[in-house]
Amino acid sequence: MTKVITNTLRKLRFEQNEMTQQQLADAISVSRQTVVAIEKGKYSPSLEVAFKIADVFAVNISDVFQYQHSSNTD
């Protein structure tokens, strides 16, 4: 079974007047590189950072991050 956390971070940034990665990073007190890694799915943020991101966009955390699992039938 494969478990994946996906996100809508890039979409949300563009819905917020094309917020830059740096602006989001500053708002949640992380580096721009961290935002890049989260957007690409290469890094799962801490729960605190995830809630900060949701707060910046005034949405529920589940609107930003989705936990998906699929079974492999090899």
C-alpha positions as CSV (number, residue, x, y, z in Angstrom):
1,M,0.0,0.0,0.0
2,T,1.4,3.4,-1.0
3,K,0.6,6.4,1.1
4,V,0.9,9.9,-0.4
5,I,0.3,13.4,0.9
6,T,-0.7,15.7,-1.9
7,N,-1.3,19.5,-1.7
8,T,-2.9,22.4,-3.4
9,L,-0.4,24.9,-2.3
10,R,0.6,26.3,-5.7
11,K,-3.1,26.7,-6.7
12,L,-3.9,28.5,-3.4
13,R,-0.9,30.8,-3.9
14,F,-2.1,31.8,-7.3
15,E,-5.7,32.3,-6.1
16,Q,-4.2,34.8,-3.5
17,N,-3.1,37.4,-6.0
18,E,-0.3,35.3,-7.2
19,M,1.5,35.1,-3.8
20,T,5.1,34.3,-4.3
21,Q,6.9,31.4,-2.6
22,Q,9.0,33.9,-0.7
23,Q,5.9,35.8,0.5
24,L,4.4,32.5,1.8
25,A,7.7,31.5,3.4
26,D,7.9,34.8,5.2
27,A,4.3,34.4,6.4
28,I,4.9,31.0,7.9
29,S,8.5,31.5,9.1
30,V,10.2,29.0,6.8
31,S,12.7,29.3,3.9
32,R,11.5,29.6,0.3
33,Q,13.3,26.3,-0.3
34,T,11.0,24.6,2.2
35,V,7.9,26.0,0.4
36,V,9.3,24.7,-2.9
37,A,9.8,21.2,-1.4
38,I,6.3,21.2,0.1
39,E,4.8,22.2,-3.2
40,K,6.7,19.5,-5.0
41,G,5.6,16.8,-2.5
42,K,9.2,16.2,-1.5
43,Y,8.7,17.3,2.1
44,S,5.8,16.9,4.5
45,P,5.5,19.9,6.8
46,S,5.1,19.7,10.5
47,L,1.6,19.9,11.8
48,E,2.3,23.4,13.1
49,V,3.5,24.6,9.6
50,A,0.6,22.9,7.9
51,F,-1.8,24.8,10.2
52,K,0.0,28.1,9.5
53,I,-0.3,27.5,5.8
54,A,-4.1,26.9,6.1
55,D,-4.4,30.0,8.3
56,V,-2.6,32.2,5.7
57,F,-5.2,31.1,3.1
58,A,-8.1,31.1,5.5
59,V,-9.0,27.6,4.6
60,N,-9.2,24.2,6.4
61,I,-6.1,22.2,6.5
62,S,-7.9,19.5,4.4
63,D,-8.3,22.1,1.7
64,V,-4.5,22.4,1.5
65,F,-3.3,18.8,2.2
66,Q,-4.9,15.5,1.1
67,Y,-3.8,12.1,2.4
68,Q,-4.2,9.4,-0.2
69,H,-3.4,5.7,-0.1
70,S,-3.6,3.2,-2.9
71,S,-3.0,-0.5,-3.0
72,N,-0.4,-1.9,-5.2
73,T,-1.5,-5.0,-7.1
74,D,1.9,-6.3,-8.3
